[in-house]
Amino acid sequence: MGARFGTAGIPRDYRGKTPGVMSYLASRGLYAFEYEAVRGVRISDDEANSLGEEARKYGIKLSMHAPYYVNLGSSYDKIWRESLSRVSQAMRVLEIAKGTIVVVHPGYYGESPEDAFRNVIKAISSLEGKWHVKIGIETMGRLSQIGSLEEVVAISLSFPSFVVPVIDWAHLEARSLGHMRTKDDAIAVLNYLDERLDEQDISTLHCHFSKMEFSRSGEVRHHDLEEQGFYPDFQPVAEAFVELGISDPTFISETSSSERDAITMKRIFETLGGITQIRWRQEALELCQSKCQGDPPCLSKCRKSC
């Protein structure tokens, strides 16, 4: 299918029942949808089944964002168990819908980052094997949250067939306090993932995207792509994907204008991909012609093949 773009939740201009958003997105060339269960898993089994049927009908990659009220790192047993239950509910419903990934905010460090990390591992371990859908551990934007790039990779490595990284590029901008600005910044992230996650294929990397406002503590709020003075820009991130040949990522727009910005990202990515293909064909033609050494039949064959 190639790169997919879509929205976090129902687009602002859509009117109708939730399953109908699938045909709406497809009509706009968007083939990903992340159901937002961030205030709680409030979708019935019948609705989940209908949502999944529509997603498959229109070729939409369906994911779900688990509730925000989750702290798998908590040292308080009641909070930890309630958090685990909320993630489990999201996974059960997405499995009914035959979706792909439940995106999870892992939690907070609290008084002991080491204990918090161990509690996250314990929670995921208790879920492994119960569902066919995967958990996507998201990179987080606040310095008080579990979810640095390194931690997300470490969790993914602990459960290589069950957990995948979800890269929120705005959160990386916030957590790094403004160091997600250039193509090289994005390439460094993608190379780190590729080098460490040797058993996982990052060509289908699941991503969130918006611009970000941050303070010394990290994330403050998300911003639309057209807003000036905030980062990251999508262009250098897309350039990194295209340059490295990461061809089938999913980008979920998390802006207030999610549909418009998803379409903008798609156009940028497709334009860069087209330019790269033209450059590769030109380089191949020049190499072929250099080998022909002026032989007309060989030159003609080169032009046809390239």
N, C-alpha and C positions, 0 to 999 in steps of 0.2 A: 504493500500500500504506500510506502514512503512515509515521510513525516506527517504526523497528525496534529491538528490544532482544534481546540475546543474551549468550553467554558466551565468555570467552577459555578455550578448552580444554574438556574434558569435565567437566560438572558433577559435583560431589563425590558425589552420591547416585545417579548413573547407573551401571548395571551392564550390560555388554554390549559388543559390538564398536563401533568408532568410527562406521561409517555409520549405525548404529541410533540415534545421538544426535539425528539430524534429526527423526525422528518423536517422540522424547521431548520435544525442545524445542517442537515445534509443538503438542503436546498441552497445553503450559503457556502457549501464546500468545506464545512467543518465536520470532522469525523471523530471527535472525542467529547465525552461528557463526564464530568465528575459530580455525582450526586452529593449534595451538601447535607450531611446528617450532623452538622456541627453543634446543633442545639439539642440533639437527641435523635435516636433512630425511630422516627415516627412515620414509617411507611409499612403498610400491611404486606403480608405475603403475596396476596393477589396483585397488589400494585407493583410489587417488586418483580413478579413474574411478567406482568404486562410491560413494564419498563424494559426488561431484558429482551422480550420478544421484539419490541420496536427497535431496540439497539441492534439486534442481529439483522433485522429486516433492512435497515439502512446502512449497515456496515460501520456502526459507531462503536468505538472502544469505550466501554463503560467501567468507570471506577467509582469509588465512594470515599468521602472524607469522613473519618470517624469523629465522634463528638470532641469538642474542645475540652470538656470536663473529664480529662484523662490525665492521670499521673502514675504511670507504671513504675516510676522511680521512688514512690512514696514509701517511707518507713512505717507509716500508719496502716495497719492491716485492713481496716475498714475502707480507707481511701483506695488502697491497692486493689482490693477485691472488687470494689465498685467500678474502678477503672477497667480492670480486666473484663468485667461483665459487659461494659459498654463497647469495648473493642470486639468482643465475641458476638454481641448482637449485630454489629455492623457486618462482620464477616458472614454470619448466617444469612442475613438478608441479601448481601451481594452474591452469595453462592446461589440463592434461589434465582436471582436475576442472571446468573451465569456471567458475572462481570469478571474483572481481572485483579484489581489491586484495591485494598483498603488502606488509605493513607492515614498514618497515625503520628500524632505529636507524642514523643515518648515520655516527657515529664520534666521534672525540675531536680536540680542537684540537692537542694536542702542543705543540711549540715554536713553531709558526707557524700561527695561526688562518687567515691568508690562504691559505697553501699547502694546509692541510687542506680548506678550502672548495673550492678549485680541484680537488683530488683527488676530492672527492665529485662535482662536476660532470662530471669526466672519466669517472668510473665509470658514472654514469647515462647519459652520452652513448654509451658503448660498448654499453649494453643496449637503448637505444631502437631500436625497429623490429624487434626479435627476437621479441617476445611481444605478445599482444593484451591480457593483463592489465596493470593499472596498478601502479606503485610508489606506496606511501603513505609519505611521509616524516613521521615522528612527532616532535612536540614533545617535547623531552627535559628531564629533571628535574634533572640535575647541571650545575653551572656549567662543568665541564670538558668537556662534551659539545657537539658541534655539534647545534643543534636548538632555538634560540630561535624564538619565533613569527615574528620577522622573517626569520630564515634559512630556515625552512620555506617561507614565502611566496616568498622569493627563488628557492629551488630549484624550486618549483612553476611560477613564472613563466618559468623557463628552459626548461621542458619542458611547456607547457600542455596538450598532448594525451596526455601519458604519466605525469606525476607529479601526485598530489593530496596535499593536506595531511591529516594525521591528527592530530586535536587530542586530546591526552591532558590532561584537565582537572586531574588530580592533579599531573602534571608541571609544568603552568603554576603551580599553587599553590606547588610547591617551588622552581621557578626564580625566581619573583618574591619568594620568601621571605615568603609569606603574604599576597599581594595578589590572591587569587582567592576572595573571600568573599561578594560581593554580586551582585545582578542587574546592576547597572551595570558591574561588573568583567567579567561575561560578555558583556554587550552590547558593550562596548568591543572585545573579541576578535572577536566576530562582525561588527561593523561594519568593523573593520580588514580582515578576510578579504574581505568583500563589496566594499569599496572598491578593494582591490589586485588581487583575482583577477577582473578584469572579464570574462575569457573563460571562467571556470569557474562553474558553478552550485553555490552552497554549500547549496542546499536539501537535497542528499543527503550532507551532510558526514559523514565517518566519524570517530567519536569513541571514546576509551577513557575509562572512568570508574571511580574509586574515591576514597577519602580518602587523604591523604598525611601522613606524618611527615617533617620535613625538618630540616636543620642549616644552618649558614652556607654549606656547600658545595652545598646543594640536597637532592635526594632522599635519604631514608634507607630508608623502607619504606612499602608500601601498607597501607591499613586498610579494614575493612568499613564499610558505610554506617551501621550502627547504633552504631559506636564514637564516643564523645563526645570532644571536645577536638581533633578533627582535621577538616580541611577539604580540598576544598570540599564543601558540602552540595549535593545534587542539585536541591533545590527552586528556588533562585535561578537556577541554570543553565537549568533547564527553563522557568522564567518568561521568561528572555531569548529562548529559541528561539520560544516561543509568541507573545510580544509582537512579535517581528520577522517572524512569519509563516514561519519556516523549518520547513517541515512534514514533510520526509521524511528526517531524519537517522538515522544508525545509532549506537546506543550499545552498546559492548561492555563488559560488567562484568568488571573485572580483580581482583575481591576473592576471598578464600578461600571466600566463600559466593556464588559468582558467579550461580547460578541464582536464589536468593532475592533478591539485590540487583537483578538484571535485572528481575524481576517487580515489585519495589518501584518502580524507576524508571519502568517502564511505567505503573503505576497513577498515579503523580504526574503524568506527562506527559499522560495521557488525561484526568485530572480537570481539569487546567489548561486543556486544549483545550476541554473541554465547557463550562467556566465562561466562557471567552472567546467561544465561539459564542453562548451565551445573552446575553452583554452586547452583542455585535454585533447580534443580532436585536432587542434592546430599543432600541438606539440607532437602528436603521433604522426601527422602528415609530414612535418618537417623532418622527423627522424627517418621515416620511410623514404622520403625524397633524397635524403643524404646517402642512403644505401643504394639508390638507383643509379647514381653517377651519370645522370643525363640520358639514360636509356628510355626512349619514349613509351614503349609498351609497359615498362615497369612504372613510370610516372603516372600513366593513365590508370593502372591498377591501384596505385596508391590513392589517387583522388577518389576513386569509386569506393574503396574500402573505408576511407576516413570521412 
